[in-house]
Amino acid sequence: MEVQDKQHPSHDEQVVVIMVPFPSQSHLNQLLELSCLISSYNIPVHYACWGTHIHRVKQRFNGTRNHIDDVNANIIHFHEFPTPPNLSPSPFESSFHLRQPVASLLQKISPTTRRVIIIHDVVMAYVIQDGATLPNVESFAFNPISAIISFFDGWKIMGKPFQKRQQVPEGLPSMQDSGVTAPELVNLSSLHSDFRSGSIINSCRSIEGPYIDLLEKEHIAANQKQWAIGPLNLYDSLNSKGQHKCLEWLDKQAPNSVLYVSFGSTTSMTDEQIKELAIGLEQSEQKFIWVFRHADEGSIFSEDVKRGELPEGYEERMKEVGMVVRDWAPQLQILGHPSTGGFMSHCGWNSCLESISMGVPIATWPMNFDQPINAFLVTNILKVGIPVNQWAQQKELVSSSTIAKAIKTLMASKEGDEMRKKAEELGGATRLSVKEGGVSRMDLDSFIAHISR
């Protein structure tokens, strides 16, 4: 389905943005956030991906516009490419097949506008390479991961020599050790002629200033521009429709008394680990909200996915202490609620940004991909979190006693109070960054001015 304006503005006046996300939930969500921001400057945005992925990201979009169809129907155009038969559920493999429909879209839009701006996930350069043949097309890479990963790990993944501009933090994990294989990223990131004019980073100088500066030096050396405009979810962040039942429950709890537990949309645990987590939450004697649903990684094409099971009678036994949520939950609103005092997280970058920006410390439990490095940033550099499990022991079962100990430290100790204070200070600075005159807002305005020149 394509949502289009009834007529185009004149050729000499229009600048159009085409968003090309990587087909994985967190990546899709970030570029939809960015689409909303850019559309707020009255610039038309075309958001293009497989129809199944667009349906899912619109359905679960928990950012600035839950009612996205109503608010932005005239300026955000969703190009839902028909999903080919037997398309692989792997986002890496399915990405390759997007090149042709994206090229057709570019050829259709290019003659109707003065300038076409492609904003693509950094690993989707292969998909948008045909834009280099069109004279009025510029491309910008969107970096959905933390700046610390982009700087210290990016060159290693791409097989390039790494020039140390500063000492690598001791103990910093590598993405190559956490489930992302170099061939997958190289295949997507190197099979093209890179014609990008610059990069956009979903991060903030209050959180990652030193690493954003280091990346900026690399971009200047390559004659490219860089804009750090995050966290994307903070712009007009808490405007959403309705009141979820868990928010009503939070309204009845004491300030900073509730632990929010969620491991994202693509993380799954064994039944044995689920049981240990359930018991650990109970043993901690702390209030909690636990988002407990099956991972979505395989269900983008099918809902026939095995769900984990809680111990028998668990929810009934814990109903006065905690709430188990089995469907989508408004994470940013939960983290922004005054009763929420901690977040147990897999440390996906979206979740880290949301927790930090809301001033909530994190009990880190990284599973794969970029999560171990994000967890390291939270615990070792920013010092606004505590590890539930060390990354070196990631393949081992985390016992209920270990989980309970980490929760008690975060929620009911002097050490946890100090983390919370530090997180609140960092969150305050981060929230200011996206307001008028803030560093992220100025970078966003600068980017809009650049593409509208």
C-alpha positions as semicolon CSV with decimal commas, in nm:
position;residue;x (nm);y (nm);z (nm)
1;M;0,000;0,000;0,000
2;E;0,119;0,351;-0,085
3;V;-0,021;0,660;0,081
4;Q;0,034;0,952;-0,154
5;D;-0,057;1,318;-0,180
6;K;-0,317;1,407;-0,443
7;Q;-0,062;1,620;-0,625
8;H;0,307;1,696;-0,603
9;P;0,448;2,039;-0,526
10;S;0,638;2,200;-0,811
11;H;0,966;2,048;-0,921
12;D;1,170;2,350;-0,811
13;E;1,030;2,363;-0,456
14;Q;1,017;2,006;-0,335
15;V;1,274;1,806;-0,142
16;V;1,172;1,447;-0,077
17;V;1,321;1,196;0,169
18;I;1,322;0,821;0,107
19;M;1,378;0,606;0,417
20;V;1,530;0,262;0,364
21;P;1,542;0,074;0,698
22;F;1,705;-0,257;0,777
23;P;1,415;-0,506;0,816
24;S;1,448;-0,572;1,188
25;Q;1,211;-0,428;1,450
26;S;1,443;-0,192;1,638
27;H;1,596;-0,060;1,315
28;L;1,254;-0,012;1,156
29;N;1,133;0,175;1,464
30;Q;1,426;0,418;1,471
31;L;1,382;0,521;1,109
32;L;1,008;0,559;1,163
33;E;1,089;0,792;1,454
34;L;1,317;0,988;1,220
35;S;1,044;0,995;0,953
36;C;0,809;1,161;1,201
37;L;1,073;1,420;1,291
38;I;1,155;1,508;0,931
39;S;0,788;1,522;0,835
40;S;0,734;1,775;1,116
41;Y;0,948;2,014;0,905
42;N;0,692;1,973;0,622
43;I;0,922;1,755;0,414
44;P;0,753;1,456;0,248
45;V;0,896;1,120;0,357
46;H;0,867;0,788;0,170
47;Y;0,921;0,492;0,405
48;A;1,001;0,179;0,202
49;C;1,030;-0,185;0,305
50;W;0,852;-0,519;0,280
51;G;0,481;-0,488;0,354
52;T;0,495;-0,739;0,640
53;H;0,763;-0,536;0,816
54;I;0,586;-0,204;0,768
55;H;0,264;-0,352;0,904
56;R;0,446;-0,473;1,214
57;V;0,640;-0,154;1,284
58;K;0,326;0,062;1,246
59;Q;0,135;-0,175;1,473
60;R;0,399;-0,158;1,747
61;F;0,526;0,192;1,698
62;N;0,564;0,317;2,054
63;G;0,725;0,651;1,994
64;T;0,606;1,000;1,914
65;R;0,297;0,907;1,710
66;N;0,100;0,597;1,810
67;H;-0,172;0,724;1,578
68;I;0,074;0,764;1,291
69;D;-0,181;0,695;1,016
70;D;-0,409;0,974;1,139
71;V;-0,142;1,239;1,197
72;N;0,098;1,188;0,909
73;A;-0,108;1,030;0,631
74;N;-0,052;1,331;0,405
75;I;0,324;1,357;0,445
76;I;0,459;1,008;0,531
77;H;0,408;0,769;0,241
78;F;0,442;0,398;0,321
79;H;0,563;0,188;0,029
80;E;0,474;-0,165;0,130
81;F;0,655;-0,383;-0,122
82;P;0,482;-0,719;-0,174
83;T;0,664;-0,984;0,027
84;P;0,811;-1,241;-0,217
85;P;0,713;-1,607;-0,165
86;N;0,954;-1,798;0,057
87;L;1,136;-1,482;0,162
88;S;1,392;-1,570;0,429
89;P;1,302;-1,451;0,782
90;S;1,668;-1,349;0,820
91;P;1,685;-0,969;0,786
92;F;2,032;-1,002;0,632
93;E;1,911;-1,230;0,355
94;S;1,581;-1,055;0,292
95;S;1,761;-0,722;0,257
96;F;1,930;-0,826;-0,068
97;H;1,593;-0,857;-0,241
98;L;1,500;-0,495;-0,165
99;R;1,742;-0,346;-0,419
100;Q;1,512;-0,378;-0,720
101;P;1,191;-0,236;-0,564
102;V;1,389;0,050;-0,407
103;A;1,553;0,128;-0,744
104;S;1,210;0,137;-0,910
105;L;1,084;0,374;-0,642
106;L;1,381;0,605;-0,695
107;Q;1,327;0,613;-1,071
108;K;0,961;0,698;-1,017
109;I;1,019;0,979;-0,766
110;S;1,339;1,136;-0,904
111;P;1,178;1,313;-1,206
112;T;0,907;1,469;-0,989
113;T;1,126;1,661;-0,745
114;R;1,423;1,893;-0,729
115;R;1,621;1,678;-0,484
116;V;1,581;1,324;-0,350
117;I;1,742;1,249;-0,013
118;I;1,795;0,882;0,069
119;I;1,839;0,803;0,437
120;H;1,936;0,439;0,471
121;D;2,037;0,211;0,754
122;V;2,414;0,194;0,748
123;V;2,409;-0,173;0,640
124;M;2,164;-0,103;0,355
125;A;2,407;0,079;0,124
126;Y;2,394;-0,217;-0,115
127;V;2,018;-0,175;-0,153
128;I;2,024;0,197;-0,242
129;Q;2,331;0,199;-0,469
130;D;2,126;0,260;-0,786
131;G;2,059;0,610;-0,658
132;A;2,415;0,700;-0,757
133;T;2,308;0,693;-1,125
134;L;2,046;0,968;-1,073
135;P;2,171;1,328;-1,083
136;N;1,944;1,473;-0,812
137;V;1,991;1,202;-0,548
138;E;2,199;1,231;-0,230
139;S;2,234;0,960;0,034
140;F;2,298;0,970;0,407
141;A;2,371;0,667;0,625
142;F;2,174;0,631;0,946
143;N;2,371;0,471;1,227
144;P;2,129;0,289;1,462
145;I;2,397;0,171;1,706
146;S;2,602;0,350;1,971
147;A;2,891;0,574;1,874
148;I;3,130;0,372;2,090
149;I;3,058;0,065;1,877
150;S;3,082;0,258;1,552
151;F;3,424;0,389;1,644
152;F;3,595;0,097;1,816
153;D;3,429;-0,193;1,637
154;G;3,327;-0,063;1,296
155;W;3,668;-0,082;1,138
156;K;3,731;-0,432;1,269
157;I;3,400;-0,561;1,128
158;M;3,476;-0,412;0,788
159;G;3,828;-0,557;0,791
160;K;3,992;-0,216;0,784
161;P;4,301;-0,118;0,983
162;F;4,214;0,055;1,306
163;Q;4,403;0,369;1,402
164;K;4,378;0,427;1,775
165;R;4,307;0,789;1,851
166;Q;4,263;0,709;2,218
167;Q;4,306;0,410;2,446
168;V;4,043;0,142;2,399
169;P;3,856;0,106;2,731
170;E;3,986;-0,197;2,918
171;G;3,751;-0,492;2,892
172;L;3,546;-0,353;2,601
173;P;3,375;-0,649;2,427
174;S;3,367;-0,691;2,051
175;M;3,061;-0,736;1,830
176;Q;3,245;-1,023;1,660
177;D;3,228;-1,208;1,992
178;S;2,855;-1,152;2,037
179;G;2,671;-1,318;1,753
180;V;2,726;-1,078;1,463
181;T;2,945;-1,240;1,201
182;A;3,163;-1,021;0,983
183;P;3,051;-1,184;0,653
184;E;2,685;-1,087;0,709
185;L;2,770;-0,722;0,759
186;V;3,040;-0,709;0,494
187;N;2,807;-0,859;0,233
188;L;2,551;-0,586;0,297
189;S;2,792;-0,299;0,358
190;S;3,063;-0,345;0,094
191;L;2,895;-0,472;-0,225
192;H;2,829;-0,122;-0,358
193;S;2,987;0,206;-0,452
194;D;2,938;0,431;-0,151
195;F;2,809;0,772;-0,259
196;R;2,684;0,897;0,075
197;S;2,730;1,260;0,170
198;G;2,729;1,205;0,544
199;S;2,588;1,020;0,843
200;I;2,319;1,059;1,106
201;I;2,373;0,911;1,453
202;N;2,099;0,818;1,699
203;S;2,301;0,928;1,997
204;C;2,363;1,234;2,208
205;R;2,676;1,419;2,316
206;S;2,563;1,415;2,680
207;I;2,582;1,034;2,665
208;E;2,861;0,963;2,415
209;G;3,035;1,295;2,355
210;P;3,396;1,163;2,333
211;Y;3,305;0,887;2,086
212;I;3,088;1,115;1,871
213;D;3,386;1,354;1,851
214;L;3,614;1,071;1,742
215;L;3,369;0,966;1,472
216;E;3,341;1,327;1,357
217;K;3,715;1,341;1,294
218;E;3,686;1,034;1,073
219;H;3,398;1,192;0,878
220;I;3,588;1,517;0,825
221;A;3,881;1,317;0,691
222;A;3,644;1,152;0,442
223;N;3,488;1,489;0,344
224;Q;3,153;1,386;0,491
225;K;2,922;1,557;0,735
226;Q;2,787;1,405;1,057
227;W;2,487;1,488;1,272
228;A;2,423;1,340;1,621
229;I;2,050;1,402;1,665
230;G;1,942;1,144;1,925
231;P;1,771;1,019;2,122
232;L;1,505;1,015;1,851
233;N;1,237;0,895;2,091
234;L;1,262;1,208;2,307
235;Y;1,121;1,456;2,059
236;D;0,758;1,498;2,170
237;S;0,822;1,171;2,351
238;L;0,523;1,104;2,573
239;N;0,234;1,190;2,342
240;S;0,049;0,863;2,293
241;K;-0,307;0,748;2,285
242;G;-0,475;0,572;2,570
243;Q;-0,373;0,450;2,912
244;H;-0,223;0,101;2,929
245;K;-0,325;-0,110;3,227
246;C;0,033;-0,124;3,355
247;L;0,043;0,257;3,382
248;E;-0,269;0,248;3,599
249;W;-0,094;-0,009;3,818
250;L;0,218;0,209;3,837
251;D;0,009;0,503;3,953
252;K;-0,058;0,310;4,276
253;Q;0,309;0,238;4,356
254;A;0,566;0,436;4,553
255;P;0,828;0,649;4,370
256;N;1,127;0,452;4,233
257;S;0,987;0,128;4,374
258;V;0,920;-0,073;4,056
259;L;1,165;-0,269;3,842
260;Y;1,072;-0,282;3,475
261;V;1,180;-0,609;3,306
262;S;1,190;-0,642;2,927
263;F;1,429;-0,806;2,682
264;G;1,313;-0,658;2,354
265;S;1,136;-0,804;2,054
266;T;1,402;-1,045;1,925
267;T;1,541;-1,202;2,243
268;S;1,429;-1,539;2,374
269;M;1,523;-1,742;2,682
270;T;1,518;-2,113;2,754
271;D;1,240;-2,245;2,977
272;E;1,499;-2,312;3,245
273;Q;1,625;-1,952;3,235
274;I;1,271;-1,814;3,243
275;K;1,209;-2,014;3,561
276;E;1,526;-1,880;3,726
277;L;1,429;-1,524;3,634
278;A;1,080;-1,569;3,775
279;I;1,217;-1,708;4,102
280;G;1,483;-1,435;4,117
281;L;1,220;-1,165;4,086
282;E;1,022;-1,327;4,365
283;Q;1,327;-1,366;4,590
284;S;1,425;-1,001;4,541
285;E;1,103;-0,891;4,717
286;Q;1,082;-0,590;4,484
287;K;0,781;-0,466;4,286
288;F;0,808;-0,536;3,912
289;I;0,649;-0,516;3,568
290;W;0,767;-0,801;3,345
291;V;0,697;-0,786;2,972
292;F;0,681;-1,156;2,898
293;R;0,611;-1,238;2,535
294;H;0,760;-1,459;2,268
295;A;1,046;-1,318;2,061
296;D;0,935;-1,166;1,732
297;E;1,240;-1,262;1,528
298;G;1,072;-1,556;1,358
299;S;0,714;-1,430;1,379
300;I;0,736;-1,147;1,129
301;F;0,602;-1,403;0,880
302;S;0,420;-1,638;1,118
303;E;0,261;-1,625;1,460
304;D;0,322;-1,997;1,517
305;V;0,596;-1,950;1,775
306;K;0,642;-2,143;2,097
307;R;0,587;-1,932;2,407
308;G;0,784;-1,984;2,724
309;E;0,596;-2,083;3,038
310;L;0,605;-1,931;3,384
311;P;0,611;-2,158;3,690
312;E;0,267;-2,292;3,776
313;G;0,065;-2,050;3,988
314;Y;0,331;-1,778;3,959
315;E;0,113;-1,491;3,841
316;E;-0,153;-1,559;4,104
317;R;0,112;-1,578;4,376
318;M;0,279;-1,253;4,265
319;K;-0,030;-1,047;4,182
320;E;0,021;-0,813;4,480
321;V;0,390;-0,765;4,398
322;G;0,426;-0,765;4,023
323;M;0,248;-0,749;3,691
324;V;0,317;-0,980;3,396
325;V;0,239;-0,817;3,060
326;R;0,200;-1,060;2,770
327;D;0,144;-0,810;2,490
328;W;0,301;-0,484;2,378
329;A;0,379;-0,238;2,656
330;P;0,447;0,139;2,630
331;Q;0,811;0,116;2,733
332;L;0,900;0,484;2,720
333;Q;0,598;0,577;2,929
334;I;0,679;0,305;3,182
335;L;1,039;0,424;3,210
336;G;0,920;0,784;3,243
337;H;0,676;0,702;3,523
338;P;0,792;0,825;3,867
339;S;0,726;0,483;4,023
340;T;0,980;0,312;3,795
341;G;1,320;0,294;3,964
342;G;1,512;0,041;3,755
343;F;1,516;-0,145;3,425
344;M;1,638;-0,502;3,368
345;S;1,729;-0,502;3,000
346;H;1,907;-0,688;2,722
347;C;2,068;-0,351;2,641
348;G;1,956;-0,301;2,285
349;W;2,053;0,053;2,189
350;N;1,691;0,175;2,177
351;S;1,629;0,047;2,529
352;C;1,953;0,198;2,662
353;L;1,868;0,540;2,516
354;E;1,515;0,528;2,652
355;S;1,625;0,427;3,001
356;I;1,908;0,680;3,020
357;S;1,694;0,962;2,885
358;M;1,427;0,888;3,147
359;G;1,690;0,879;3,424
360;V;1,644;0,510;3,507
361;P;1,948;0,290;3,595
362;I;1,983;-0,047;3,424
363;A;2,042;-0,404;3,539
364;T;2,226;-0,519;3,228
365;W;2,174;-0,863;3,075
366;P;2,314;-0,857;2,720
367;M;2,231;-1,149;2,492
368;N;2,395;-1,083;2,152
369;F;2,473;-0,836;1,872
370;D;2,572;-0,489;2,000
371;Q;2,425;-0,547;2,346
372;P;2,745;-0,644;2,535
373;I;2,916;-0,319;2,428
374;N;2,611;-0,112;2,518
375;A;2,604;-0,284;2,858
376;F;2,973;-0,202;2,905
377;L;2,900;0,164;2,827
378;V;2,620;0,166;3,086
379;T;2,808;-0,008;3,368
380;N;3,176;0,073;3,315
381;I;3,179;0,416;3,151
382;L;2,856;0,596;3,241
383;K;2,822;0,402;3,567
384;V;2,442;0,405;3,562
385;G;2,392;0,031;3,583
386;I;2,491;-0,302;3,732
387;P;2,548;-0,631;3,547
388;V;2,310;-0,919;3,611
389;N;2,555;-1,147;3,435
390;Q;2,906;-1,082;3,306
391;W;2,944;-1,119;2,930
392;A;3,225;-1,372;2,972
393;Q;2,966;-1,609;3,125
394;Q;2,691;-1,537;2,871
395;K;2,638;-1,903;2,782
396;E;2,587;-2,009;3,144
397;L;2,254;-2,030;3,324
398;V;2,203;-1,724;3,543
399;S;2,079;-1,846;3,880
400;S;1,782;-1,701;4,063
401;S;2,008;-1,600;4,352
402;T;2,235;-1,402;4,117
403;I;1,934;-1,230;3,966
404;A;1,783;-1,148;4,304
405;K;2,115;-1,006;4,429
406;A;2,149;-0,775;4,128
407;I;1,790;-0,654;4,165
408;K;1,833;-0,580;4,537
409;T;2,153;-0,389;4,466
410;L;1,986;-0,178;4,198
411;M;1,657;-0,118;4,378
412;A;1,733;-0,128;4,749
413;S;2,091;-0,028;4,830
414;K;2,305;0,283;4,866
415;E;2,497;0,178;4,555
416;G;2,170;0,164;4,361
417;D;2,064;0,504;4,494
418;E;2,391;0,654;4,370
419;M;2,337;0,500;4,024
420;R;1,984;0,636;4,019
421;K;2,105;0,986;4,108
422;K;2,368;0,972;3,835
423;A;2,112;0,839;3,586
424;E;1,870;1,120;3,674
425;E;2,142;1,381;3,613
426;L;2,237;1,223;3,283
427;G;1,872;1,191;3,184
428;G;1,812;1,559;3,256
429;A;2,102;1,663;3,034
430;T;1,984;1,428;2,760
431;R;1,628;1,561;2,767
432;L;1,759;1,917;2,739
433;S;1,964;1,819;2,433
434;V;1,655;1,775;2,214
435;K;1,487;2,098;2,321
436;E;1,527;2,431;2,145
437;G;1,895;2,529;2,170
438;G;2,006;2,180;2,280
439;V;2,297;2,011;2,103
440;S;2,090;1,734;1,942
441;R;1,816;1,973;1,832
442;M;2,075;2,204;1,675
443;D;2,224;1,910;1,485
444;L;1,875;1,810;1,364
445;D;1,803;2,167;1,250
446;S;2,143;2,172;1,077
447;F;2,064;1,849;0,891
448;I;1,723;1,978;0,778
449;A;1,884;2,302;0,657
450;H;2,148;2,103;0,470
451;I;1,904;1,882;0,277
452;S;1,669;2,176;0,212
453;R;1,938;2,409;0,078
